[in-house]
Amino acid sequence: MPKKKSAHTPDLEMLSARPGYLVRRLNQIHYAIFFEECKQFNITPVQYGMLTALSVTPGIDQKTLGHELGLDRTNTADVLKRLEDRGLVKRVPSVVDGRVKNAFPTPEGEKVTRKMFDAMAAAQERLLAPLSAADRKKFMELLLVLVESNNEVGRASMRAF
């Protein structure tokens, strides 16, 4: 006689009904697509986000930069160090407070950010390709609602859009 499942019995099909599981899986897929499209640059999505933020606001301090990207202080410093080691970012002490470091893209960092844009955009396009234009718009609207509504729960809140 088959065992009867209770409402609390784990079931693999239940994974696809869990938003957290699907969000994590979609993030894995996004990373894979991003790396395929951007492989020649050897830059992660987080690093590219940081380079983009620095291209828009050069000289921003590390704390504010982390806040812009939703990264904690340790991860922000780690990513900046990796970019600095590659010559893509330069950090300098603030003239106002020597304990604070301001980050700037180097000319090479600006060049890579521009050169990578088309590959990054192709990755975004591939990710959303299965959706119609209307569904893409709605999906992005709903993602923004979820992120903004739950922002304070993350390890590091990011600046509101």
Summary of the structure (lengths in Angstrom):
residues: 161
radius of gyration: 19.5
end to end distance: 55.9
largest distance: 76.3
contacts: 393
relative contact order: 0.12
helix: 64%
strand: 7%
